[in-house]
Amino acid sequence: MAITSVQSVLPARFSINSSEKRAAKPPSKIFNAYERPFKGYQPPQPDGYEQSKSKPDTSAIVIDNGSHLVKSGWSFDENPRFILPPVMSRYRDRKLNKACQFIGHDAYVDATTRGQLRYAFDPGTSVVGNWDVMEGVLDYLFIKLGIDGANGGVDRPIVMTEPIANPSYPRKMMNEILFECYSAPSVAYGIDSLFSYRYNRGTDGLIVSSSHTSTHVIPVLNSKAMLSNCSRLNFGGMHASEYLHKLMRLKYPTFPGKMTENQMEDLLHNHCYVSKDYDRELSGYLDWTGLEDRDHIIQYPFTEHVVPEKTEEELARIAERKKESGRRLQEQAAKMRLEKLMKKEQELEYYKDLQRGLQSETKKEKTRILDAEDLKDEAHLDRLIRDLERSIKRSRNKDLGNEEQEEQQEETFPLLDVPDEELDEAGLKEKRHQRLMKSNIEARQRAKEEKEREQARRDEEIRLDREKRENDPEGWVAERRAQRQNLLQRIKDRDRLKADLGNRKSLASQMRMKTLANLAADGPKKRRRGGDDDDFGANDEDWGVYRTVATGEQSDDEEEEDLGGMLNNVEKELLEYDPEFTENHTLAAQSDWTKSLVHVFLRGPWPFDAESQREAHQIHLNVERIRVPEVAFKPSIAGIDQAGVVEIAADIVNQRFSNPEEQSRLLRDVFLTGGNTLFQNFDERFQNEFRAFLPLEAQLAVRRAADPILDAWKGAAQWASGPGLAKSSVSREEYLEKGSEYLKEHDLGNVTSW
């Protein structure tokens, strides 16, 4: 019996009134699990390359090289032409005997390509680590953009974004690929969040960029980023998806479907949001009121076991066949009983004839005949005839429906009073048999008397209990309540012990293994030839160790007790005689799914059918909807030993900028960008908590990018169309002269030394 609570009174939020019982109805809206789709064939777009020929000096290829999505297009485009994940799948098809390579969304075309998936970036970072994949992604982009330069090269300037504080080695490798492999005329690098800020016309402010792999807070003054004063939080959209994945696997350890990180990413974007007051909302998130709207059900693919329903005619035919089968079985049983009865009557007639024939035979001949029939003596024959007569009589009475009890004949044992000297060998055998029969009869009589005394004792206890209930009802009720609490505690201890025995690291399991080890150690080490010094079992106490090993510290009496039945009887009496004890106080009511917090957490405000494949392939998002995005503000929730994004921003403004004028300029434009800032209420929550770290007279303005995902590419494209591109690009001649690590600094890019 599972126990969800042993309290007499449940918390108020788990009590269900009549209006809230509507949650027992099936949910009205269910969301399907998302699988990253294959977007189909993406045709090349050579028109952009043709258009760039008319203005080659102001046309550039813009690539926002993000660790989640790579966006590419021309500097004169309003939006990127191609958006794809930086992944590649490469394998050799044995049937076609060809090497196959799939890039971006094409790598999700089937299970084979998904099984060979490789990422261009190092896990958990924005730094390119797999240059084979990165080169494949660039090939794909240049081919789709329709670039057809001399000797297959790229004859247009390239503008590429990179993360803040990008190491020199990845930039060196990228330069070598772009200049050596693609023969690019020039390459320029810039920080994605700064491009987004410039595109949204920001000059002085504080940039909060929360992307796929990290979150950065960057102060900007006079359109120049103060990179030496920026800070980083190692949490982004990828970590949020992983955290949600861990929570779901912990919540549903036996989930029959496969939960992937791509699905978790979709759940994160479409169902999670930032709470305005996390602690207050979390405390009441599983309340019944409004839980139908807060609990989102995600349906995974399943195959329902369809049981065909039978018509009334089929059910009637099945019932008739069962009746006919029952009749045949009854006829067969009656026939078998008749055959047995006839056989017994034949045996009885045979033994009676044998008994009559023995009267005229000599003693020696009698012994020979009895031995041939496997009979000890004539007394044995008499008992056999008597038993057959009784059996035949019982069978006939049963067939006739006569349930009359046979008169019990008083057994006599005359040979017990005869001395052994006066009896021959047959008489001594009969005397021993009569002594054994008398002992059995006396033992049955003693057991019957003991049973009668036990019944009398129980009747007396019932009478005394009834008198006490009538004379002292309050004391009687108090005793019953104490007895109920004791039974609840014993049930709880029993279930805990069973759970502990299933856990190898629990104290109960360790004690059990210690007992087994002691038993093995106490055994005889060596045995001499022909001897054995193991005396285990000589004492009755030795056998108690098996009970300890099997079930823990419990006695046989406790194992045999039906604690659930005893509890039901006590609760039945309390319901009848205690006006303060109602149905809601019973264990059955408290074990109801409508009173279980665990059920609400796992299955929402709806009943769960374990036989339904549909419900078995469902997961419920409730507290995770606010818990996962909250990590950006409280990283300790996910075990990250860092300050939250608000604390980082407050430290930058209050500790690293002592000039009040500079602080005021930073606070007047707090800019949020990056896909991880798209959560609902992110900007409002940031502003409310950031305000608590600032003086009362400080002016604070928080805004979000027009498009936190694409504004970095748009800003890079806008910058590439202006005069800043030529001054900030590394030309091919400069690359050959100064090496692959050479970098030109500008307001929107990284610096060579930090």
VOGU-3710 file (C-alpha; in Angstrom, 3 decimals, decimal comma):
1> maitsvqsvl> 0,000/0,000/0,000  1,547/3,286/-1,108  1,507/6,144/1,377  1,474/9,717/0,172  0,669/11,336/3,502  -0,008/10,289/7,071  -1,261/13,628/8,283  -4,781/13,896/9,492  -5,356/17,233/7,800  -4,021/18,019/4,320
11> parfsinsse> -2,801/21,457/3,248  -5,580/23,668/2,067  -4,224/23,977/-1,458  -4,679/20,223/-2,046  -8,339/20,154/-1,047  -10,619/19,940/-4,063  -14,031/21,476/-4,172  -16,746/20,639/-6,627  -15,778/23,381/-9,074  -12,178/22,212/-9,219
21> kraakppski> -13,023/18,585/-9,924  -13,351/19,533/-13,560  -9,626/18,829/-13,769  -10,547/15,151/-13,863  -11,741/15,745/-17,438  -9,281/15,076/-20,272  -7,027/18,040/-21,117  -8,271/20,188/-23,944  -4,886/21,132/-25,431  -1,873/18,882/-25,953
31> fnayerpfkg> 1,376/19,937/-27,638  3,280/17,555/-29,885  6,975/16,856/-29,418  9,123/18,633/-32,004  11,693/16,948/-34,188  14,148/19,130/-36,082  12,684/18,884/-39,578  14,400/18,370/-42,865  13,642/21,613/-44,667  13,973/20,105/-48,109
41> yqppqpdgye> 16,169/21,127/-50,981  17,396/24,725/-50,810  18,169/25,986/-54,350  21,155/28,286/-54,908  20,535/32,018/-55,203  23,061/33,349/-57,743  21,184/36,616/-58,253  22,988/38,182/-55,324  26,384/37,446/-56,842  25,280/38,924/-60,180
51> qskskpdtsa> 24,010/42,014/-58,373  27,309/42,388/-56,524  29,199/42,664/-59,838  27,662/46,073/-60,442  29,109/47,433/-57,168  32,054/45,218/-56,169  33,573/47,843/-53,840  30,514/48,077/-51,557  29,390/44,455/-51,798  30,545/41,924/-49,226
61> ividngshlv> 29,598/38,480/-48,035  28,307/38,719/-44,470  28,439/35,611/-42,259  27,166/35,607/-38,688  29,117/32,581/-37,491  27,014/31,583/-34,490  27,448/28,347/-32,580  23,724/27,624/-32,890  22,870/29,036/-36,314  25,076/30,344/-39,104
71> ksgwsfdenp> 23,463/33,165/-41,064  24,811/34,321/-44,404  23,902/36,780/-47,137  25,034/39,895/-48,972  25,675/43,257/-47,405  22,897/44,812/-49,515  20,279/42,272/-48,392  17,693/43,113/-45,758  17,767/39,620/-44,278  20,188/36,701/-44,503
81> rfilppvmsr> 19,571/34,388/-47,405  20,570/31,149/-45,670  20,247/30,154/-42,033  21,529/26,724/-41,014  23,061/24,952/-38,018  26,865/24,469/-38,216  26,718/20,684/-38,484  27,853/18,142/-41,025  27,140/14,469/-41,594  29,533/12,451/-43,711
91> yrdrklnkac> 29,458/8,718/-44,414  29,974/6,244/-47,245  26,939/4,648/-48,807  27,771/0,988/-49,418  25,001/0,441/-51,953  25,986/3,413/-54,123  29,681/3,123/-53,218  29,826/6,889/-52,844  30,887/9,260/-50,093  27,890/11,331/-48,965
101> qfighdayvd> 28,095/14,693/-47,211  25,168/16,649/-45,757  25,399/20,168/-44,321  23,049/22,110/-42,067  19,414/21,063/-42,029  20,158/18,450/-44,694  22,037/16,465/-42,038  18,691/15,705/-40,356  17,190/14,017/-43,414  17,120/10,521/-41,854
111> attrgqlrya> 18,411/8,418/-38,994  21,616/7,500/-40,826  22,698/11,094/-41,309  21,672/12,057/-37,783  23,801/9,227/-36,434  26,931/10,674/-38,118  26,307/14,278/-37,002  29,342/16,425/-36,125  29,488/20,032/-34,888  31,875/22,714/-36,007
121> fdpgtsvvgn> 32,218/24,270/-32,543  33,762/22,822/-29,421  31,080/21,542/-27,023  29,666/24,301/-24,855  31,677/27,117/-26,467  31,555/29,607/-29,321  35,033/28,635/-30,485  35,414/26,675/-33,705  37,136/23,361/-33,019  36,300/21,069/-35,947
131> wdvmegvldy> 37,696/22,788/-39,029  36,663/19,965/-41,329  33,026/20,711/-40,509  33,605/24,477/-40,664  35,093/24,164/-44,139  32,121/22,058/-45,239  29,713/24,723/-43,941  31,594/27,480/-45,812  31,592/25,399/-49,008  27,846/24,971/-48,693
141> lfiklgidga> 27,243/28,684/-48,131  29,440/29,877/-51,004  27,846/27,366/-53,365  24,323/28,392/-52,345  25,231/32,067/-52,727  26,193/31,312/-56,320  29,767/32,586/-56,041  31,789/31,745/-59,132  35,110/33,490/-58,862  38,281/32,823/-60,792
151> nggvdrpivm> 39,672/29,322/-60,232  36,736/28,564/-57,954  37,722/31,252/-55,451  35,646/33,799/-53,567  36,285/37,203/-55,130  34,260/39,297/-52,691  35,188/40,748/-49,287  34,047/38,688/-46,307  32,695/40,032/-43,020  32,434/37,461/-40,263
161> tepianpsyp> 31,294/37,728/-36,670  33,162/36,128/-33,785  32,608/35,847/-30,032  34,058/38,308/-27,598  37,623/37,478/-26,546  37,969/34,965/-29,355  41,366/33,193/-29,035  43,988/33,946/-31,662  44,328/30,342/-32,844  40,747/29,951/-34,190
171> rkmmneilfe> 41,067/33,322/-35,951  44,411/32,206/-37,403  42,863/29,017/-38,754  39,884/30,919/-40,160  42,237/33,334/-41,951  44,188/30,488/-43,477  41,027/28,812/-44,770  39,527/32,020/-46,184  42,739/33,271/-47,804  44,399/30,016/-48,807
181> cysapsvayg> 41,407/27,830/-49,639  38,950/30,404/-50,988  41,346/33,175/-52,106  39,258/35,860/-50,417  40,401/39,428/-51,254  39,865/40,670/-47,666  38,411/39,561/-44,368  37,010/41,584/-41,451  35,922/40,360/-38,034  33,529/41,892/-35,502
191> idslfsyryn> 31,718/40,989/-32,297  28,139/39,903/-32,912  26,566/41,733/-29,939  28,290/45,014/-30,892  26,943/44,719/-34,441  23,466/44,234/-32,991  23,865/47,268/-30,718  25,106/49,469/-33,575  22,196/48,320/-35,768  19,748/49,393/-33,044
201> rgtdglivss> 21,424/52,832/-32,955  23,112/52,500/-29,615  26,071/54,692/-28,651  26,289/54,696/-24,829  24,860/51,877/-22,770  25,204/48,466/-21,255  24,860/45,450/-23,568  23,498/42,230/-22,083  24,095/39,555/-24,726  22,746/36,113/-23,821
211> shtsthvipv> 23,416/33,737/-26,692  23,581/29,992/-27,236  26,687/29,256/-25,183  27,236/32,198/-22,831  26,008/35,525/-21,512  28,148/38,675/-21,695  27,648/42,109/-20,157  29,559/44,773/-22,144  29,705/48,485/-21,307  29,806/50,848/-24,309
221> lnskamlsnc> 30,787/54,532/-24,156  31,078/56,838/-27,164  30,242/53,919/-29,494  33,305/52,031/-28,269  33,067/48,849/-26,228  35,010/48,835/-22,966  36,111/45,231/-23,408  38,430/45,284/-20,412  35,402/45,855/-18,160  33,063/43,245/-19,620
231> srlnfggmha> 32,072/40,055/-17,736  30,926/36,613/-18,762  28,356/34,174/-17,354  28,817/30,571/-18,491  25,144/30,013/-19,204  23,217/30,265/-22,454  20,482/28,674/-24,472  22,417/25,416/-24,913  22,931/25,046/-21,154  19,259/25,806/-20,544
241> seylhklmrl> 18,270/23,023/-22,974  20,667/20,586/-21,295  19,337/21,539/-17,870  15,738/20,999/-18,996  16,780/17,647/-20,489  18,277/16,564/-17,158  15,178/17,652/-15,265  12,907/15,684/-17,590  15,006/12,531/-17,378  15,026/12,828/-13,608
251> kyptfpgkmt> 11,282/13,465/-13,557  10,447/10,533/-15,876  13,242/7,948/-15,401  11,239/5,184/-17,123  9,875/7,269/-19,998  9,334/4,895/-22,953  10,141/7,465/-25,629  13,418/9,181/-26,496  13,861/12,750/-25,312  16,427/14,614/-27,419
261> enqmedllhn> 18,141/17,953/-26,889  16,490/19,342/-30,018  13,097/18,626/-28,480  14,162/20,233/-25,215  15,277/23,310/-27,139  11,852/23,603/-28,717  10,128/23,156/-25,341  12,393/25,828/-23,882  11,523/28,378/-26,554  7,784/27,702/-26,741
271> hcyvskdydr> 6,764/26,858/-23,174  9,213/28,464/-20,728  9,155/32,046/-19,488  10,804/34,225/-16,878  8,786/34,732/-13,722  8,357/38,276/-12,451  8,456/37,012/-8,841  10,046/33,582/-8,876  9,759/32,623/-5,205  6,120/33,668/-4,894
281> elsgyldwtg> 5,041/32,023/-8,154  6,965/28,830/-7,435  5,295/28,411/-4,024  1,863/28,256/-5,641  2,667/26,838/-9,066  1,143/23,421/-8,298  -2,019/24,834/-6,718  -5,184/23,380/-8,189  -6,567/26,761/-9,129  -5,525/27,459/-12,701
291> ledrdhiiqy> -3,202/24,451/-12,912  -4,869/23,332/-16,156  -3,410/26,411/-17,861  0,000/26,293/-16,203  0,585/22,588/-16,849  1,567/21,973/-20,475  1,312/18,421/-21,831  3,833/17,314/-24,459  2,762/14,302/-26,502  5,448/12,003/-27,900
301> pftehvvpek> 4,810/9,545/-30,743  3,200/6,305/-29,590  1,427/3,205/-30,851  -1,836/2,501/-29,083  -2,813/-1,105/-28,528  -6,246/-1,296/-30,135  -8,543/-3,889/-28,608  -11,385/-4,688/-31,037  -14,787/-4,274/-29,434  -17,225/-7,170/-29,828
311> teeelariae> -20,846/-6,729/-30,802  -23,740/-7,851/-28,631  -24,308/-10,883/-30,887  -20,676/-11,954/-30,477  -20,842/-11,465/-26,713  -24,045/-13,532/-26,596  -22,424/-16,338/-28,619  -19,379/-16,290/-26,309  -21,623/-16,477/-23,227  -23,566/-19,388/-24,740
321> rkkesgrrlq> -20,332/-21,215/-25,529  -19,178/-20,723/-21,944  -22,469/-22,113/-20,626  -22,258/-25,103/-22,949  -18,668/-25,701/-21,882  -19,736/-25,522/-18,230  -22,497/-28,049/-18,837  -20,084/-30,441/-20,517  -17,645/-30,092/-17,627  -20,430/-30,814/-15,131
331> eqaakmrlek> -21,480/-33,887/-17,077  -17,902/-35,125/-17,231  -17,446/-34,519/-13,484  -20,673/-36,408/-12,711  -19,578/-39,272/-14,945  -16,204/-39,448/-13,205  -17,835/-39,409/-9,774  -20,141/-42,252/-10,854  -17,206/-44,264/-12,145  -15,317/-43,729/-8,880
341> lmkkeqeley> -18,387/-44,743/-6,869  -18,828/-47,924/-8,911  -15,147/-48,717/-8,467  -15,390/-48,228/-4,707  -18,505/-50,460/-4,554  -16,668/-53,170/-6,481  -13,707/-52,880/-4,116  -16,038/-53,022/-1,114  -17,735/-56,187/-2,446  -14,346/-57,751/-3,152
351> ykdlqrglqs> -13,007/-57,096/0,343  -16,237/-58,352/1,969  -15,958/-61,595/0,006  -12,343/-61,789/1,086  -13,340/-61,255/4,722  -15,994/-64,023/4,518  -13,528/-66,401/2,891  -10,966/-65,887/5,653  -13,363/-67,327/8,238  -12,824/-70,854/6,951
361> etkkektril> -9,053/-70,645/6,390  -6,210/-71,674/8,679  -4,063/-69,059/10,416  -1,134/-69,679/8,078  -3,313/-69,408/4,993  -4,898/-66,188/6,339  -1,423/-64,645/6,726  -0,484/-65,632/3,171  -3,699/-64,184/1,695  -3,392/-60,902/3,650
371> daedlkdeah> 0,248/-60,476/2,598  -0,760/-60,995/-1,015  -3,311/-58,168/-0,672  -0,793/-55,851/1,095  -2,779/-56,031/4,327  -1,124/-56,249/7,728  -3,819/-58,211/9,523  -7,551/-58,736/9,752  -7,973/-55,511/11,732  -6,453/-53,658/8,797
381> ldrlirdler> -9,008/-55,311/6,528  -11,843/-54,297/8,865  -10,698/-50,650/8,814  -10,432/-50,696/5,035  -13,994/-52,036/4,667  -15,297/-49,505/7,166  -13,576/-46,581/5,362  -14,965/-47,692/2,004  -18,505/-47,876/3,416  -18,198/-44,340/4,818
391> sikrsrnkdl> -16,785/-42,981/1,548  -19,573/-44,581/-0,498  -22,198/-43,223/1,886  -20,773/-39,671/1,671  -20,661/-39,826/-2,109  -24,291/-40,952/-2,344  -25,456/-38,293/0,114  -23,593/-35,629/-1,882  -25,198/-36,727/-5,154  -28,613/-36,690/-3,486
401> gneeqeeqqe> -28,001/-33,271/-1,925  -28,258/-34,650/1,599  -25,973/-32,599/3,830  -26,773/-34,450/7,036  -23,798/-34,955/9,270  -22,781/-38,458/9,993  -23,041/-39,546/13,561  -19,636/-39,622/15,059  -19,007/-43,036/16,512  -17,059/-43,072/19,676
411> etfplldvpd> -13,726/-44,751/19,111  -12,777/-47,528/21,501  -9,317/-48,838/22,201  -9,761/-52,105/24,129  -6,228/-53,418/23,579  -4,668/-50,521/25,475  -5,808/-52,100/28,769  -4,450/-55,534/27,861  -0,863/-56,271/29,029  1,677/-56,925/26,307
421> eeldeaglke> 2,395/-60,440/27,701  -1,104/-61,565/26,828  -0,879/-60,432/23,173  0,735/-62,103/20,219  2,677/-60,287/17,510  -0,455/-59,221/15,612  -2,046/-58,006/18,822  1,007/-55,923/19,676  0,837/-54,266/16,246  -2,843/-53,497/16,718
431> krhqrlmksn> -2,170/-52,129/20,214  0,472/-49,751/18,861  -1,939/-48,642/16,145  -4,707/-47,986/18,681  -2,286/-46,010/20,852  -1,386/-43,822/17,849  -5,055/-43,334/16,937  -5,863/-42,337/20,513  -3,045/-39,787/20,518  -4,352/-38,250/17,293
441> iearqrakee> -7,902/-38,041/18,635  -6,697/-36,434/21,855  -4,546/-33,920/19,911  -7,532/-32,937/17,754  -9,657/-32,586/20,858  -7,063/-30,331/22,506  -6,821/-28,171/19,355  -10,610/-27,864/19,292  -10,710/-26,852/22,918  -7,911/-24,319/22,362
451> kereqarrde> -9,831/-22,856/19,445  -12,955/-22,581/21,547  -11,011/-20,873/24,344  -9,469/-18,433/21,825  -12,924/-17,641/20,424  -14,232/-17,130/23,954  -11,312/-14,790/24,675  -12,039/-12,771/21,546  -15,723/-12,572/22,417  -14,788/-11,361/25,879
461> eirldrekre> -12,460/-8,705/24,420  -15,228/-7,541/22,110  -17,651/-7,366/25,033  -15,199/-5,384/27,176  -14,394/-3,066/24,250  -18,103/-2,458/23,668  -18,643/-1,705/27,363  -15,712/0,724/27,379  -17,046/2,458/24,264  -20,432/2,870/25,942
471> ndpegwvaer> -19,077/3,945/29,346  -16,081/6,084/28,211  -16,539/7,068/24,571  -13,872/9,802/24,635  -11,201/7,472/26,009  -12,199/4,760/23,533  -11,901/7,178/20,598  -8,514/8,389/21,864  -7,266/4,788/21,998  -8,503/4,127/18,465
481> raqrqnllqr> -6,788/7,285/17,191  -3,529/6,260/18,854  -3,867/2,776/17,404  -4,415/4,259/13,939  -1,324/6,460/14,206  0,691/3,449/15,325  -0,487/1,422/12,329  0,318/4,290/9,959  3,803/4,538/11,376  4,349/0,804/11,068
491> ikdrdrlkad> 3,199/0,850/7,447  5,472/3,779/6,756  8,438/2,041/8,414  7,742/-1,137/6,463  7,659/0,665/3,138  10,784/2,642/4,003  12,583/-0,572/4,929  11,599/-2,164/1,621  12,886/0,881/-0,249  16,118/0,884/1,753
501> lgnrkslasq> 16,705/-2,800/1,053  16,416/-2,025/-2,643  19,090/0,671/-2,325  22,562/-0,824/-2,035  23,913/2,299/-0,321  21,267/2,407/2,409  22,025/1,507/6,019  19,633/-1,460/5,956  21,357/-2,991/2,928  24,772/-2,387/4,433
511> mrmktlanla> 23,740/-4,114/7,681  22,329/-7,012/5,679  25,568/-7,443/3,760  27,528/-7,134/6,999  25,473/-9,976/8,466  26,139/-12,130/5,407  29,846/-11,346/5,615  29,903/-12,252/9,311  28,157/-15,540/8,572  30,755/-16,354/5,949
521> adgpkkrrrg> 33,628/-15,334/8,244  32,327/-17,341/11,217  32,182/-20,579/9,229  34,840/-23,285/9,560  38,013/-22,385/7,700  39,369/-25,912/7,442  37,788/-29,260/8,088  39,705/-32,249/9,234  39,291/-35,498/7,422  36,161/-37,218/8,549
531> gddddfgand> 35,072/-34,353/10,812  32,999/-31,150/10,734  33,207/-28,500/13,427  30,307/-26,418/12,064  27,582/-26,493/14,726  25,359/-23,767/13,208  21,700/-24,562/13,862  22,274/-26,398/17,079  20,515/-23,573/18,911  17,123/-22,228/17,927
541> edwgvyrtva> 18,478/-18,665/18,053  20,755/-19,447/15,104  17,810/-19,625/12,725  16,758/-16,044/13,481  19,599/-14,742/11,329  17,741/-15,811/8,160  14,832/-13,614/9,148  17,235/-10,705/9,659  18,916/-11,234/6,307  15,653/-11,659/4,407
551> tgeqsddeee> 13,473/-8,862/5,736  15,475/-6,802/8,169  14,651/-6,358/11,839  11,164/-7,852/11,698  9,599/-10,805/13,400  7,475/-13,512/11,834  4,428/-12,105/13,601  4,918/-8,723/11,971  5,307/-10,329/8,553  2,060/-12,239/8,936
561> edlggmlnnv> 0,048/-9,256/10,140  -2,205/-7,583/7,633  -1,490/-3,984/8,573  -3,700/-2,650/5,807  -6,683/-4,718/6,950  -6,152/-3,717/10,579  -5,998/-0,044/9,563  -9,208/-0,371/7,557  -11,019/-1,869/10,553  -9,833/0,916/12,883
571> ekelleydpe> -10,810/3,628/10,393  -14,211/1,982/9,913  -14,848/2,145/13,675  -13,697/5,771/13,823  -15,988/6,702/10,959  -18,904/5,131/12,828  -18,293/6,447/16,348  -16,023/9,528/15,981  -17,883/12,547/14,562  -14,628/14,424/13,972
581> ftenhtlaaq> -13,186/11,645/11,797  -14,471/11,894/8,220  -13,793/10,198/4,914  -11,191/12,844/4,067  -9,080/11,695/7,030  -8,821/8,076/5,901  -5,668/6,765/4,310  -7,562/5,866/1,142  -8,701/9,480/0,743  -5,199/10,794/1,442
591> sdwtkslvhv> -3,745/8,329/-1,052  -6,084/9,605/-3,748  -4,327/11,167/-6,746  -6,222/14,387/-6,147  -4,375/14,763/-2,831  -0,904/13,778/-4,068  1,612/16,523/-4,762  3,816/14,024/-6,600  0,939/13,139/-8,943  0,276/16,814/-9,651
601> flrgpwpfda> 3,972/17,322/-10,404  4,183/14,311/-12,724  0,721/14,158/-14,320  -0,913/17,516/-13,682  -4,533/17,860/-12,523  -5,708/14,815/-14,465  -5,958/11,103/-13,594  -3,353/8,782/-15,046  -4,156/5,541/-16,834  -1,066/3,329/-16,706
611> esqreahqih> -2,502/1,078/-19,441  -2,836/3,924/-21,948  0,110/4,241/-24,310  -0,973/7,777/-25,098  -0,624/8,918/-21,490  2,546/6,869/-20,943  4,194/8,866/-23,781  3,294/12,265/-22,283  5,480/14,598/-20,239  4,139/17,501/-18,190
621> lnverirvpe> 5,872/20,858/-17,985  4,899/22,893/-14,931  7,500/24,225/-12,507  10,208/23,664/-15,147  8,641/26,419/-17,224  9,968/29,049/-14,814  12,793/27,098/-13,194  15,001/26,740/-16,274  15,017/30,425/-17,400  15,564/31,426/-13,768
631> vafkpsiagi> 19,119/30,054/-13,946  20,238/33,222/-15,765  19,290/35,201/-12,647  20,166/32,503/-10,060  22,893/30,242/-11,515  23,133/28,289/-8,262  19,862/26,547/-9,204  21,781/24,613/-11,868  24,944/24,241/-9,797  26,844/27,111/-11,495
641> dqagvveiaa> 29,189/28,870/-9,094  28,778/32,344/-10,573  26,771/35,477/-9,973  23,567/36,094/-11,880  23,306/38,401/-14,867  21,782/41,199/-12,767  24,546/41,017/-10,171  27,184/41,046/-12,923  25,647/44,139/-14,505  25,399/45,872/-11,115
651> divnqrfsnp> 29,045/45,084/-10,360  30,175/46,561/-13,687  28,223/49,778/-13,230  28,807/50,350/-9,514  32,337/49,027/-9,064  34,153/49,534/-12,346  32,849/53,008/-13,250  33,298/55,528/-10,477  32,291/58,532/-12,556  28,569/59,261/-11,922
661> eeqsrllrdv> 28,191/60,689/-15,414  29,485/57,469/-16,999  27,219/55,412/-14,761  24,248/57,506/-15,821  25,087/57,060/-19,512  25,324/53,286/-19,081  22,027/53,038/-17,219  20,060/55,143/-19,677  20,388/52,408/-22,332  20,545/48,810/-21,103
671> fltggntlfq> 20,335/46,770/-24,300  19,258/43,094/-24,390  20,224/40,953/-27,359  20,718/37,268/-28,141  18,240/34,423/-28,490  18,302/33,622/-24,760  16,715/37,020/-23,975  13,554/36,186/-25,934  11,863/34,696/-22,871  8,671/36,419/-21,884
681> nfderfqnef> 9,208/38,963/-19,040  13,012/38,794/-19,336  13,375/42,560/-19,820  10,840/43,440/-17,115  12,437/41,063/-14,592  15,908/42,408/-15,367  14,781/46,002/-14,913  12,985/45,324/-11,622  15,929/43,487/-10,065  18,554/45,828/-11,498
691> raflpleaql> 16,706/48,778/-9,966  17,338/47,348/-6,479  21,126/47,744/-6,975  20,911/51,406/-8,025  20,355/54,695/-6,188  16,824/56,002/-6,024  17,572/58,991/-8,279  19,217/56,864/-10,998  17,415/56,729/-14,338  17,188/53,229/-15,773
701> avrraadpil> 15,930/52,267/-19,243  15,949/48,681/-20,488  15,148/47,792/-24,074  15,334/44,699/-26,207  16,738/44,392/-29,728  14,223/44,591/-32,534  15,269/41,059/-33,565  17,657/39,574/-30,981  18,563/36,716/-33,331  19,080/38,450/-36,700
711> dawkgaaqwa> 20,158/41,933/-35,633  23,795/40,837/-35,345  23,815/39,849/-39,025  21,876/42,958/-40,021  24,287/45,156/-38,129  27,269/43,470/-39,795  25,649/43,915/-43,211  24,956/47,594/-42,515  28,535/48,119/-41,361  29,903/46,293/-44,411
721> sgpglakssv> 28,003/48,670/-46,718  29,686/51,693/-45,146  33,180/53,167/-45,300  34,387/51,299/-42,188  34,843/48,013/-44,037  37,891/49,030/-46,085  39,739/50,455/-43,054  39,001/47,451/-40,807  39,576/44,564/-43,244  42,738/42,531/-43,527
731> sreeylekgs> 43,621/42,362/-47,222  45,271/39,405/-48,894  48,494/41,351/-49,261  48,542/42,171/-45,543  47,877/38,529/-44,737  50,816/37,377/-46,823  53,060/40,069/-45,365  52,103/40,028/-41,662  50,870/36,481/-41,131  47,603/34,768/-40,292
741> eylkehdlgn> 47,435/36,155/-36,730  47,283/39,755/-37,886  44,120/41,609/-36,845  42,959/45,159/-37,450  41,257/46,702/-34,468  38,078/48,750/-34,778  35,190/49,859/-32,551  33,093/46,739/-33,219  35,798/44,091/-33,031  38,108/42,345/-30,627
751> vtsw> 41,484/43,725/-29,617  44,826/42,013/-30,027  45,757/42,316/-26,330  43,546/42,313/-23,251
//
